[in-house]
Amino acid sequence: MNVGIAYAKPTAQIWRSLTIAEGATVRDVIEASGLLDQFPELDLETNKVGIFGTVARLDKPVKEGDRVEIYRPIHPDAELLEKKKR
C-alpha cells in the first residue's frame, strides 16, 4: 500500500512516499523511510508521531494513503518568543 511520511525541522522539510506491506505500523513506516538514518537526532522514545496531525502510537496500523508525521519538540519559550515578535 502507498503511504507518506513527513518530518520538518528549521533547516529541512522532508516528505516521502513509500510502498509498504499491508498491516504495517507507524513504526514500520518510519523505519522503512530511512529518516532515522538521515536524522540521527530523531528518537522515537522522545519524539511524538502521528497520522494527519493526530498523535498516534508507534504500533498503530497505517492505512492506504495515510501520512505519518514525526513531530519536533516545541521550545518551552515558543509562546513567549512569538508574543515578542508581535
Backbone atoms as SQL, in Angstrom:
CREATE TABLE atoms (id INTEGER PRIMARY KEY, chain TEXT, resi INTEGER, resn TEXT, atom TEXT, x REAL, y REAL, z REAL);
INSERT INTO atoms VALUES
  (1, 'A', 1, 'MET', 'N', 0.840, -1.178, 0.000),
  (2, 'A', 1, 'MET', 'CA', 0.000, 0.000, 0.000),
  (3, 'A', 1, 'MET', 'C', 0.881, 1.235, 0.000),
  (4, 'A', 2, 'ASN', 'N', 0.344, 2.352, -0.437),
  (5, 'A', 2, 'ASN', 'CA', 1.092, 3.600, -0.521),
  (6, 'A', 2, 'ASN', 'C', 0.761, 4.500, 0.669),
  (7, 'A', 3, 'VAL', 'N', 1.823, 5.004, 1.315),
  (8, 'A', 3, 'VAL', 'CA', 1.687, 5.939, 2.431),
  (9, 'A', 3, 'VAL', 'C', 2.744, 7.026, 2.260),
  (10, 'A', 4, 'GLY', 'N', 2.613, 8.075, 3.037),
  (11, 'A', 4, 'GLY', 'CA', 3.609, 9.134, 3.033),
  (12, 'A', 4, 'GLY', 'C', 4.191, 9.289, 4.416),
  (13, 'A', 5, 'ILE', 'N', 5.316, 9.972, 4.476),
  (14, 'A', 5, 'ILE', 'CA', 5.919, 10.300, 5.764),
  (15, 'A', 5, 'ILE', 'C', 6.461, 11.719, 5.674),
  (16, 'A', 6, 'ALA', 'N', 6.286, 12.474, 6.758),
  (17, 'A', 6, 'ALA', 'CA', 6.722, 13.867, 6.788),
  (18, 'A', 6, 'ALA', 'C', 7.494, 14.150, 8.071),
  (19, 'A', 7, 'TYR', 'N', 8.538, 14.964, 7.903),
  (20, 'A', 7, 'TYR', 'CA', 9.314, 15.447, 9.046),
  (21, 'A', 7, 'TYR', 'C', 9.850, 16.821, 8.667),
  (22, 'A', 8, 'ALA', 'N', 9.774, 17.755, 9.590),
  (23, 'A', 8, 'ALA', 'CA', 10.278, 19.097, 9.313),
  (24, 'A', 8, 'ALA', 'C', 11.095, 19.581, 10.497),
  (25, 'A', 9, 'LYS', 'N', 12.179, 20.251, 10.169),
  (26, 'A', 9, 'LYS', 'CA', 12.970, 20.956, 11.172),
  (27, 'A', 9, 'LYS', 'C', 13.314, 22.296, 10.567),
  (28, 'A', 10, 'PRO', 'N', 13.871, 23.212, 11.306),
  (29, 'A', 10, 'PRO', 'CA', 14.080, 24.558, 10.756),
  (30, 'A', 10, 'PRO', 'C', 14.857, 24.584, 9.445),
  (31, 'A', 11, 'THR', 'N', 15.756, 23.640, 9.245),
  (32, 'A', 11, 'THR', 'CA', 16.605, 23.664, 8.057),
  (33, 'A', 11, 'THR', 'C', 16.213, 22.659, 6.978),
  (34, 'A', 12, 'ALA', 'N', 15.205, 21.837, 7.217),
  (35, 'A', 12, 'ALA', 'CA', 14.826, 20.812, 6.232),
  (36, 'A', 12, 'ALA', 'C', 13.382, 20.404, 6.408),
  (37, 'A', 13, 'GLN', 'N', 12.713, 20.210, 5.292),
  (38, 'A', 13, 'GLN', 'CA', 11.358, 19.668, 5.300),
  (39, 'A', 13, 'GLN', 'C', 11.382, 18.442, 4.379),
  (40, 'A', 14, 'ILE', 'N', 10.981, 17.317, 4.910),
  (41, 'A', 14, 'ILE', 'CA', 11.029, 16.066, 4.160),
  (42, 'A', 14, 'ILE', 'C', 9.621, 15.505, 4.027),
  (43, 'A', 15, 'TRP', 'N', 9.264, 15.123, 2.817),
  (44, 'A', 15, 'TRP', 'CA', 8.030, 14.381, 2.579),
  (45, 'A', 15, 'TRP', 'C', 8.386, 13.294, 1.584),
  (46, 'A', 16, 'ARG', 'N', 8.101, 12.056, 1.949),
  (47, 'A', 16, 'ARG', 'CA', 8.399, 10.920, 1.081),
  (48, 'A', 16, 'ARG', 'C', 7.164, 10.062, 0.919),
  (49, 'A', 17, 'SER', 'N', 7.087, 9.442, -0.225),
  (50, 'A', 17, 'SER', 'CA', 6.043, 8.466, -0.495),
  (51, 'A', 17, 'SER', 'C', 6.691, 7.088, -0.433),
  (52, 'A', 18, 'LEU', 'N', 6.015, 6.149, 0.214),
  (53, 'A', 18, 'LEU', 'CA', 6.548, 4.793, 0.364),
  (54, 'A', 18, 'LEU', 'C', 5.495, 3.766, -0.024),
  (55, 'A', 19, 'THR', 'N', 5.966, 2.633, -0.472),
  (56, 'A', 19, 'THR', 'CA', 5.095, 1.471, -0.625),
  (57, 'A', 19, 'THR', 'C', 5.476, 0.524, 0.496),
  (58, 'A', 20, 'ILE', 'N', 4.490, 0.112, 1.265),
  (59, 'A', 20, 'ILE', 'CA', 4.735, -0.712, 2.456),
  (60, 'A', 20, 'ILE', 'C', 3.689, -1.822, 2.503),
  (61, 'A', 21, 'ALA', 'N', 4.007, -2.895, 3.192),
  (62, 'A', 21, 'ALA', 'CA', 3.113, -4.057, 3.258),
  (63, 'A', 21, 'ALA', 'C', 1.848, -3.758, 4.052),
  (64, 'A', 22, 'GLU', 'N', 0.763, -4.405, 3.665),
  (65, 'A', 22, 'GLU', 'CA', -0.474, -4.330, 4.446),
  (66, 'A', 22, 'GLU', 'C', -0.165, -4.751, 5.879),
  (67, 'A', 23, 'GLY', 'N', -0.798, -4.109, 6.849),
  (68, 'A', 23, 'GLY', 'CA', -0.580, -4.438, 8.256),
  (69, 'A', 23, 'GLY', 'C', 0.590, -3.701, 8.876),
  (70, 'A', 24, 'ALA', 'N', 1.285, -2.872, 8.090),
  (71, 'A', 24, 'ALA', 'CA', 2.427, -2.111, 8.620),
  (72, 'A', 24, 'ALA', 'C', 1.948, -1.109, 9.666),
  (73, 'A', 25, 'THR', 'N', 2.843, -0.794, 10.574),
  (74, 'A', 25, 'THR', 'CA', 2.546, 0.159, 11.649),
  (75, 'A', 25, 'THR', 'C', 3.263, 1.484, 11.390),
  (76, 'A', 26, 'VAL', 'N', 2.940, 2.463, 12.226),
  (77, 'A', 26, 'VAL', 'CA', 3.616, 3.754, 12.167),
  (78, 'A', 26, 'VAL', 'C', 5.127, 3.544, 12.280),
  (79, 'A', 27, 'ARG', 'N', 5.544, 2.718, 13.219),
  (80, 'A', 27, 'ARG', 'CA', 6.983, 2.436, 13.392),
  (81, 'A', 27, 'ARG', 'C', 7.576, 1.836, 12.110),
  (82, 'A', 28, 'ASP', 'N', 6.868, 0.888, 11.490),
  (83, 'A', 28, 'ASP', 'CA', 7.360, 0.267, 10.255),
  (84, 'A', 28, 'ASP', 'C', 7.595, 1.312, 9.163),
  (85, 'A', 29, 'VAL', 'N', 6.661, 2.249, 9.032),
  (86, 'A', 29, 'VAL', 'CA', 6.792, 3.302, 8.019),
  (87, 'A', 29, 'VAL', 'C', 8.016, 4.165, 8.312),
  (88, 'A', 30, 'ILE', 'N', 8.169, 4.570, 9.560),
  (89, 'A', 30, 'ILE', 'CA', 9.310, 5.418, 9.929),
  (90, 'A', 30, 'ILE', 'C', 10.620, 4.687, 9.661),
  (91, 'A', 31, 'GLU', 'N', 10.703, 3.444, 10.066),
  (92, 'A', 31, 'GLU', 'CA', 11.940, 2.685, 9.862),
  (93, 'A', 31, 'GLU', 'C', 12.222, 2.476, 8.374),
  (94, 'A', 32, 'ALA', 'N', 11.205, 2.202, 7.581),
  (95, 'A', 32, 'ALA', 'CA', 11.389, 1.977, 6.142),
  (96, 'A', 32, 'ALA', 'C', 11.753, 3.258, 5.401),
  (97, 'A', 33, 'SER', 'N', 11.408, 4.400, 5.965),
  (98, 'A', 33, 'SER', 'CA', 11.632, 5.682, 5.281),
  (99, 'A', 33, 'SER', 'C', 13.098, 6.093, 5.204),
  (100, 'A', 34, 'GLY', 'N', 13.917, 5.587, 6.105),
  (101, 'A', 34, 'GLY', 'CA', 15.315, 5.996, 6.166),
  (102, 'A', 34, 'GLY', 'C', 15.551, 7.276, 6.949),
  (103, 'A', 35, 'LEU', 'N', 14.495, 7.879, 7.486),
  (104, 'A', 35, 'LEU', 'CA', 14.658, 9.141, 8.215),
  (105, 'A', 35, 'LEU', 'C', 15.474, 8.989, 9.496),
  (106, 'A', 36, 'LEU', 'N', 15.399, 7.824, 10.128),
  (107, 'A', 36, 'LEU', 'CA', 16.172, 7.633, 11.362),
  (108, 'A', 36, 'LEU', 'C', 17.667, 7.649, 11.071),
  (109, 'A', 37, 'ASP', 'N', 18.064, 7.181, 9.890),
  (110, 'A', 37, 'ASP', 'CA', 19.477, 7.238, 9.492),
  (111, 'A', 37, 'ASP', 'C', 19.859, 8.648, 9.054),
  (112, 'A', 38, 'GLN', 'N', 18.956, 9.308, 8.339),
  (113, 'A', 38, 'GLN', 'CA', 19.231, 10.644, 7.824),
  (114, 'A', 38, 'GLN', 'C', 19.290, 11.691, 8.937),
  (115, 'A', 39, 'PHE', 'N', 18.460, 11.508, 9.955),
  (116, 'A', 39, 'PHE', 'CA', 18.390, 12.453, 11.070),
  (117, 'A', 39, 'PHE', 'C', 18.616, 11.691, 12.378),
  (118, 'A', 40, 'PRO', 'N', 19.874, 11.440, 12.744),
  (119, 'A', 40, 'PRO', 'CA', 20.161, 10.633, 13.933),
  (120, 'A', 40, 'PRO', 'C', 19.648, 11.243, 15.236),
  (121, 'A', 41, 'GLU', 'N', 19.308, 12.523, 15.205),
  (122, 'A', 41, 'GLU', 'CA', 18.758, 13.148, 16.418),
  (123, 'A', 41, 'GLU', 'C', 17.335, 12.686, 16.722),
  (124, 'A', 42, 'LEU', 'N', 16.680, 12.056, 15.745),
  (125, 'A', 42, 'LEU', 'CA', 15.323, 11.552, 15.985),
  (126, 'A', 42, 'LEU', 'C', 15.376, 10.397, 16.966),
  (127, 'A', 43, 'ASP', 'N', 14.506, 10.456, 17.943),
  (128, 'A', 43, 'ASP', 'CA', 14.426, 9.419, 18.973),
  (129, 'A', 43, 'ASP', 'C', 12.951, 9.075, 19.141),
  (130, 'A', 44, 'LEU', 'N', 12.574, 7.894, 18.719),
  (131, 'A', 44, 'LEU', 'CA', 11.164, 7.523, 18.769),
  (132, 'A', 44, 'LEU', 'C', 10.645, 7.341, 20.190),
  (133, 'A', 45, 'GLU', 'N', 11.535, 7.333, 21.151),
  (134, 'A', 45, 'GLU', 'CA', 11.091, 7.303, 22.542),
  (135, 'A', 45, 'GLU', 'C', 10.788, 8.714, 23.045),
  (136, 'A', 46, 'THR', 'N', 11.287, 9.732, 22.340),
  (137, 'A', 46, 'THR', 'CA', 11.101, 11.129, 22.739),
  (138, 'A', 46, 'THR', 'C', 10.166, 11.875, 21.801),
  (139, 'A', 47, 'ASN', 'N', 10.426, 11.779, 20.489),
  (140, 'A', 47, 'ASN', 'CA', 9.610, 12.499, 19.509),
  (141, 'A', 47, 'ASN', 'C', 8.221, 11.888, 19.411),
  (142, 'A', 48, 'LYS', 'N', 7.221, 12.745, 19.421),
  (143, 'A', 48, 'LYS', 'CA', 5.860, 12.269, 19.189),
  (144, 'A', 48, 'LYS', 'C', 5.688, 12.014, 17.702),
  (145, 'A', 49, 'VAL', 'N', 4.766, 11.121, 17.384),
  (146, 'A', 49, 'VAL', 'CA', 4.464, 10.805, 15.991),
  (147, 'A', 49, 'VAL', 'C', 2.952, 10.844, 15.818),
  (148, 'A', 50, 'GLY', 'N', 2.515, 10.929, 14.563),
  (149, 'A', 50, 'GLY', 'CA', 1.079, 10.957, 14.329),
  (150, 'A', 50, 'GLY', 'C', 0.746, 10.628, 12.893),
  (151, 'A', 51, 'ILE', 'N', -0.541, 10.673, 12.621),
  (152, 'A', 51, 'ILE', 'CA', -1.080, 10.471, 11.282),
  (153, 'A', 51, 'ILE', 'C', -2.006, 11.642, 11.004),
  (154, 'A', 52, 'PHE', 'N', -1.707, 12.386, 9.944),
  (155, 'A', 52, 'PHE', 'CA', -2.519, 13.550, 9.555),
  (156, 'A', 52, 'PHE', 'C', -2.811, 14.484, 10.728),
  (157, 'A', 53, 'GLY', 'N', -1.789, 14.800, 11.541),
  (158, 'A', 53, 'GLY', 'CA', -1.940, 15.787, 12.605),
  (159, 'A', 53, 'GLY', 'C', -2.534, 15.272, 13.900),
  (160, 'A', 54, 'THR', 'N', -2.795, 13.979, 13.973),
  (161, 'A', 54, 'THR', 'CA', -3.318, 13.390, 15.201),
  (162, 'A', 54, 'THR', 'C', -2.258, 12.469, 15.787),
  (163, 'A', 55, 'VAL', 'N', -1.875, 12.725, 17.034),
  (164, 'A', 55, 'VAL', 'CA', -0.846, 11.910, 17.679),
  (165, 'A', 55, 'VAL', 'C', -1.290, 10.445, 17.668),
  (166, 'A', 56, 'ALA', 'N', -0.326, 9.572, 17.345),
  (167, 'A', 56, 'ALA', 'CA', -0.613, 8.134, 17.256),
  (168, 'A', 56, 'ALA', 'C', 0.501, 7.351, 17.950),
  (169, 'A', 57, 'ARG', 'N', 0.177, 6.140, 18.314),
  (170, 'A', 57, 'ARG', 'CA', 1.169, 5.239, 18.900),
  (171, 'A', 57, 'ARG', 'C', 2.002, 4.614, 17.784),
  (172, 'A', 58, 'LEU', 'N', 3.208, 4.221, 18.109),
  (173, 'A', 58, 'LEU', 'CA', 4.081, 3.599, 17.118),
  (174, 'A', 58, 'LEU', 'C', 3.526, 2.275, 16.594),
  (175, 'A', 59, 'ASP', 'N', 2.709, 1.599, 17.391),
  (176, 'A', 59, 'ASP', 'CA', 2.172, 0.305, 16.957),
  (177, 'A', 59, 'ASP', 'C', 0.823, 0.420, 16.234),
  (178, 'A', 60, 'LYS', 'N', 0.382, 1.636, 15.946),
  (179, 'A', 60, 'LYS', 'CA', -0.888, 1.829, 15.235),
  (180, 'A', 60, 'LYS', 'C', -0.720, 1.402, 13.776),
  (181, 'A', 61, 'PRO', 'N', -1.600, 0.553, 13.284),
  (182, 'A', 61, 'PRO', 'CA', -1.545, 0.180, 11.866),
  (183, 'A', 61, 'PRO', 'C', -1.873, 1.382, 10.980),
  (184, 'A', 62, 'VAL', 'N', -1.205, 1.465, 9.841),
  (185, 'A', 62, 'VAL', 'CA', -1.480, 2.523, 8.887),
  (186, 'A', 62, 'VAL', 'C', -2.392, 1.993, 7.789),
  (187, 'A', 63, 'LYS', 'N', -3.061, 2.944, 7.123),
  (188, 'A', 63, 'LYS', 'CA', -3.961, 2.599, 6.028),
  (189, 'A', 63, 'LYS', 'C', -3.454, 3.240, 4.744),
  (190, 'A', 64, 'GLU', 'N', -3.932, 2.734, 3.638),
  (191, 'A', 64, 'GLU', 'CA', -3.615, 3.291, 2.327),
  (192, 'A', 64, 'GLU', 'C', -3.815, 4.809, 2.348),
  (193, 'A', 65, 'GLY', 'N', -2.808, 5.536, 1.892),
  (194, 'A', 65, 'GLY', 'CA', -2.918, 6.990, 1.787),
  (195, 'A', 65, 'GLY', 'C', -2.592, 7.767, 3.043),
  (196, 'A', 66, 'ASP', 'N', -2.348, 7.088, 4.174),
  (197, 'A', 66, 'ASP', 'CA', -2.008, 7.805, 5.414),
  (198, 'A', 66, 'ASP', 'C', -0.704, 8.580, 5.248),
  (199, 'A', 67, 'ARG', 'N', -0.579, 9.687, 5.997),
  (200, 'A', 67, 'ARG', 'CA', 0.669, 10.443, 6.080),
  (201, 'A', 67, 'ARG', 'C', 1.151, 10.360, 7.526),
  (202, 'A', 68, 'VAL', 'N', 2.222, 9.627, 7.740),
  (203, 'A', 68, 'VAL', 'CA', 2.842, 9.519, 9.055),
  (204, 'A', 68, 'VAL', 'C', 3.706, 10.757, 9.256),
  (205, 'A', 69, 'GLU', 'N', 3.647, 11.318, 10.451),
  (206, 'A', 69, 'GLU', 'CA', 4.398, 12.539, 10.759),
  (207, 'A', 69, 'GLU', 'C', 5.235, 12.331, 12.012),
  (208, 'A', 70, 'ILE', 'N', 6.430, 12.870, 11.988),
  (209, 'A', 70, 'ILE', 'CA', 7.299, 12.873, 13.169),
  (210, 'A', 70, 'ILE', 'C', 7.367, 14.318, 13.641),
  (211, 'A', 71, 'TYR', 'N', 7.022, 14.546, 14.902),
  (212, 'A', 71, 'TYR', 'CA', 6.944, 15.896, 15.430),
  (213, 'A', 71, 'TYR', 'C', 8.191, 16.253, 16.220),
  (214, 'A', 72, 'ARG', 'N', 8.615, 17.512, 16.083),
  (215, 'A', 72, 'ARG', 'CA', 9.718, 18.041, 16.882),
  (216, 'A', 72, 'ARG', 'C', 9.152, 18.547, 18.197),
  (217, 'A', 73, 'PRO', 'N', 9.962, 18.524, 19.244),
  (218, 'A', 73, 'PRO', 'CA', 9.509, 19.154, 20.484),
  (219, 'A', 73, 'PRO', 'C', 9.371, 20.662, 20.277),
  (220, 'A', 74, 'ILE', 'N', 8.424, 21.248, 20.930),
  (221, 'A', 74, 'ILE', 'CA', 8.255, 22.698, 20.867),
  (222, 'A', 74, 'ILE', 'C', 9.119, 23.306, 21.963),
  (223, 'A', 75, 'HIS', 'N', 9.836, 24.349, 21.594),
  (224, 'A', 75, 'HIS', 'CA', 10.696, 25.030, 22.556),
  (225, 'A', 75, 'HIS', 'C', 9.824, 25.551, 23.695),
  (226, 'A', 76, 'PRO', 'N', 10.256, 25.388, 24.948),
  (227, 'A', 76, 'PRO', 'CA', 9.425, 25.800, 26.083),
  (228, 'A', 76, 'PRO', 'C', 9.047, 27.282, 26.076),
  (229, 'A', 77, 'ASP', 'N', 9.842, 28.107, 25.430),
  (230, 'A', 77, 'ASP', 'CA', 9.557, 29.536, 25.384),
  (231, 'A', 77, 'ASP', 'C', 8.939, 29.961, 24.058),
  (232, 'A', 78, 'ALA', 'N', 8.433, 29.014, 23.267),
  (233, 'A', 78, 'ALA', 'CA', 7.905, 29.325, 21.930),
  (234, 'A', 78, 'ALA', 'C', 6.786, 30.373, 21.989),
  (235, 'A', 79, 'GLU', 'N', 5.866, 30.246, 22.931),
  (236, 'A', 79, 'GLU', 'CA', 4.764, 31.197, 23.018),
  (237, 'A', 79, 'GLU', 'C', 5.286, 32.585, 23.377),
  (238, 'A', 80, 'LEU', 'N', 6.197, 32.654, 24.305),
  (239, 'A', 80, 'LEU', 'CA', 6.792, 33.926, 24.706),
  (240, 'A', 80, 'LEU', 'C', 7.540, 34.564, 23.529),
  (241, 'A', 81, 'LEU', 'N', 8.318, 33.772, 22.799),
  (242, 'A', 81, 'LEU', 'CA', 9.051, 34.285, 21.646),
  (243, 'A', 81, 'LEU', 'C', 8.100, 34.796, 20.572),
  (244, 'A', 82, 'GLU', 'N', 7.000, 34.104, 20.347),
  (245, 'A', 82, 'GLU', 'CA', 6.020, 34.530, 19.350),
  (246, 'A', 82, 'GLU', 'C', 5.389, 35.864, 19.751),
  (247, 'A', 83, 'LYS', 'N', 5.075, 36.030, 21.029),
  (248, 'A', 83, 'LYS', 'CA', 4.479, 37.285, 21.500),
  (249, 'A', 83, 'LYS', 'C', 5.444, 38.449, 21.330),
  (250, 'A', 84, 'LYS', 'N', 6.737, 38.200, 21.507),
  (251, 'A', 84, 'LYS', 'CA', 7.727, 39.269, 21.353),
  (252, 'A', 84, 'LYS', 'C', 7.817, 39.727, 19.888),
  (253, 'A', 85, 'LYS', 'N', 7.528, 38.839, 18.941),
  (254, 'A', 85, 'LYS', 'CA', 7.569, 39.193, 17.518),
  (255, 'A', 85, 'LYS', 'C', 6.453, 40.157, 17.142),
  (256, 'A', 86, 'ARG', 'N', 5.363, 40.125, 17.879),
  (257, 'A', 86, 'ARG', 'CA', 4.176, 40.925, 17.530),
  (258, 'A', 86, 'ARG', 'C', 4.364, 42.348, 17.878);
